[in-house]
Amino acid sequence: MIKLTHLHKEYRTKKGTVIGVDNVNLTVHKGAIYGIVGYSGAGKSSVLRCINLLERPTSGEVLVDGVNLMSLSTSELRLARQKIGMIFQHFHLISSKTVFDNVAFALKAAGKPASVIGQRVQELLQLVGLADKADNYPAQLSGGQKQRVGIARALANDPQVLLCDEPTSALDPMTTQSILTLLREINQTLGLTIVLITHEMDVVKDLCHQVAIMNNGKVIEEGSVYDIFANPEQPLTKEFVQNSLEFKLPQKLWDKRDPNGKIVKVMFKNEAAEQAIIYEMLKAIPVKANIIHGKIDYIGDKPLGMFIMEVTGDIHEIEHALKFLVDQSCGVEEVVTNE
């Protein structure tokens, strides 16, 4: 388990003190995949680097499996870091070394004997799907293959925690999915705790169990990925979710809306996403409903239905219909602008 308590990080600059991390409290349970989301400058990278003390917090505590890393000596911290692997956005491979030697580098640094290194490297390359690339150099690899080497290197010393610094932002969408699948498999088979930072909510939706949203060094909202998508509270969180779910209507549909009706966004959560609630509403209440955009996403194994529909009819009946949806545990929000 990772526990950050009152984590605070300041940077000294020529223009004065800049607060990078502002009193952050987070708990990441063992075996979880925890996402930290924010735009550039939000403080998410600083939080990640404080977990293994690549950046030393100004104040606060960093506990990994109950050990406060802030209290360790230099030699003790070096040993503790061997159990915290890290992968990077731009891979950070040594261009003059082969794939084999890049992975072996972490084992040599930990003082492992040569008799152990060879077998361990082959196991890791097999795990990440690069068993046939051991003698290749980084320049001969695709971006996805380079990241797989980075993952193998991070796993070399059997870490308990894997820190991922924007691991897919330099990759194309198809390669991103393959890396996310690999991280999911590693989490499930090895039981690793994974902390991942990203500015892409789709990555969080596809991979993570829990998520924290950061802005200006603070955590402004956190919870299970499903709950954050189904019930975002902060304006920034709603922006991230909306960008991921693509709720904006084509302008021609917006222009053709009935001025006497209402355009509403409806979220069908949990079991409601698999029930005929709209049918029941129309059967019970004399309104018309035209679904103009919608889909059902699965976050983990839980369905989340998202629809935009135009409801027309008598204004009182429209209000009655919308209340019916709310009573069925649906989230209902009137759309008053197409921005």
N, C-alpha and C positions, 0 to 999 in steps of 0.2 A: 504494500500500500504506500502511496505517496501522499504526504500531507504538507501543504504549504500554509503557514500561519503568519498572518500580518506581514506578508512579504513586501518589502519596500526596496526599490533600487533607484538611486540617483546617479546622474552623470554630470561631471564637471565640464563645462565648456567655456569658451572665451566670453560668451554672452551671459554666463551665469549657470546656475544649477537647473538641470532638466530632470523631471521626475519621469522615469520610464515605466516603473511598476509602483502602483499606489495602493498599499494595504490590501493585497490580494490574499484571500483565503480559499483554498481548494483542497478537496479530498478525492483522490483517484484510487478506487478499490482494486485489489489484486485481480489480475486477469481481465480488466476492463480496457476498452479502447476509448480514450477520452480525447475529444477534439477541442481545440481553442481557436476561435474564429475572430477575425477583426481585419480592418483595413490596415494598410501600411502605417506604421507609427502608433498602432494601438497598444503596443507593449507585449504582444504575444511571444515574439522571439526572445525578448528579455526574460520572460517567465520561464520559457523552455530552457534557456541556458543557465538559469539559476538553479534548475533542478539537479544538474550535475556539477554545479559551481564553476562552469566555464566562465560565468560572470558571478562574482561574489555579491550577494545581496548587501545592501547598506544596513538593513536590519530585518528581523523576522527569523523564522525557523524553516528549514527544509528537512523533513523526515522521510526517509526511505526505509521501509520495513522497521520502523520504530527507531532508527538511528538518525540523530541530528547531524547531518553532514557539516554544519557550521562549526561543530565542536571537534572535528577530527584534525589530527596533525597532517602534515603534507604527505607522509608515507601512508597513513591510514586512508586518506582521501584518494590516493592513487589506486589502492586496492579496491576501494568502494566503487570507483569509476569503472572498473573492469566488469562490474555487474550492471552497468548502465550503458547500453549501446546507443549509438546516434547515427542517423543518416541525414544527408543534406540535400538541399535543392539542386545544387550544382555538382553533386557526386564527390568532389574532392579526392579523386583518384590520382595516384602517382603515374604520370604519363610514361615514364621510362621503365616502369615495371610491368610485368605480365599480370593477367588476371589472377593467376595462382599467387604471385608474389604480393599483390595488393591485399589479398585476403590473409596471406601468411604474415604480413607486416604486424597486424594486431596481435597475433599469437607470439611472435618474436618479442614484441614490446612487453608482453606479459611474462617473458622468460620461459616459455614452453620449450621442451626439447624437440629436436628435429624429428625424432621418431614419432612424436605425437602430431607435429604440424602437418606432415604430408597427408595422413589419413583424415585429419579434421578438415583440412581445406577441401579435399575431395567430397566429403560428406556435405559440406556447406554449398559447394557448387552444384551438387546434385539436388539439394533442397531448393535452390533458387532457379533451377532449370538451365544451368550453364556448364554442365559437366564437360561439354565438348569445346569450351572456350578457354580452358586453363592456360594455354600457351599464347593466347591473343593479347594484344596491347589495347589500352583504352581507345586509341584512335580508330581501331578496327571494329568498335562496338557501336550499336545504336544507343540512343538516350535511355531507352528502357533497359537495355542490357547493362549499361553503366550503373543504373540505379540498383539493379539486381546484385551487381558486384558490391556496391555500397552496403546493401542489406546483408549480404554474406559476411562482409568484414565486420559489420556491427554485431553480428551474432557469434563471432568467433570464440569469445570467451564465456559462452553460455550466460548471457545477461538475464536478469530478472525483469528489466525495464528496457523498453526501446523508445527513444525520443526521435521524432520525425519532424524535421524542419522543412516545411513546404515540399514534401517529397515528390509531388506530381506536377507542380506548377510549370516545370520546364518541359513537360511531356505532352504529346498529342492525346486526344480523348481516348482512342483505342488502347494506347499504351498505358494511360492512366488507369483504365479499368483493370488491366492485367496486373499492375503493381498493387492496386487496392485488393484484388483477389489474393495475391501472394501474402500481403500483410494480414488479411483475414485468416488465411490458412495457418500462418505462423502463430497468430494469437490462439487459434483453436487447438493446434497440435502441440505447441510448446508451452502454452499457458502464460505467455508473456503479457505484461502490462504495457500498453502502448499509449503514449501521449503524442498527439499529432497537432501541429499548427497549420492553418491554412486560411486563405481568404475566400475559398470556394465552398459554398454551402452544400453543393452536390456531393463533394467528397465526404463531408460529415454525414449526409443522408445515407450514402452507400456503405459506410464503413463503421461509424462510431456508435457507441452505446450512450455516452453522455457528452454534453457540449457546454462550453462556456463562451459567452460573447464578451469581447473586450473592446473598450473605447477609452482613449486618453489615460491608459495605464490602469484602468479599473475594470473589474468584472461587473457588467451591468445586468447580466441575466445568465442563469445556468439551469440545467435540468436534463432529463432524458431527451434524447434526440426526438423521439416521437412527440413528447409534450411540447417541446420548443416549436416544432413544426405545426402542431395542432393548435397551440395557444400562445403565440408570441405576444409578449406584453410591451417591451420597449420599442420605440419607433425604429431604432437601428436593427433590432432583431426582425421586425416585420419587413424591413427593406431586404435583409438577407434572404428571408423565407420567400418573399414575393419574387425576387430575382431567380431563385431556384425553381419555383413552381410555375413561373411564366404566366401570370394571371392577366396580363394586359390584353385587351380585345383588339382585333383589327378595327381600324378607324371607321370603315364603312359599316360595320355592325353597330358601332356606337352611334353613328349618325342616323341610323334607321330605327333607333329605339322609340318606343311609344311614349310620348310626353306624359301620358296619364298612368303609366305603369312605373315599376321600380326594377332597376338592375341590382341584383343582390349576389354576393359571394357566399356560398354555403360550404361549410366544412363538415363532412360526415366522419365521425370519429369511431374507432373500434368497431363494434358489431353493427353500428348504424350504417357504415360504409357498404355493407353487404345486404342491406334490407331495402325493400321497395317503399321508402318513406315518401318520395315525391308522388308516387302512384296513390298512396293512402291519403296524402294531402289533397290531391285533385279530386279524389272520390268523395271526400268529406266537405270540401269547401268550394263554392262556385267561382273559381278564378281560373285563368289560363296561365300555363308556365311553359316557357320555351328555353330549353337548355342550349346555350350558345357557346359554351366552352366547358370542358370537364374531363377528368380522368380519375382513376384510382391508383394511388401509389402504395407500395408496401415498404414500410420502414421497419427493418427487421422482418418479423413475420406478421406485423399488425397493419391492417389496411387503413388508409387515410383517403377518403373521397373528397375531391375538390371540384366544385362546379360554379359556374357563373350562369345565372338564368334571369330571364325577364319575366316578371309576374304582372299580369294585367287583369283589370276588372274593377269592381267597386272598391274604393279606397279602404273602406272598413273591412271588406273581405280580404283584401291584400294584407292588411295588418293582422287579421285573424290567421291567415295562412302562414305568415312569418312566425307568429307566436306558436303555431302548431309545430313548426320545425324546431324552434328553440326548446319546446317541451319534449321533443324527441332526442334531446342532447346534441343537437346540431349547432355549430357556430354560424351565426347569420350576421352579415355586415352589408349595409347598403353601399353600393358603388356610386359615388356622386361625380367622379371625374375619371377620365381615361388616362390620366398622367401616370 
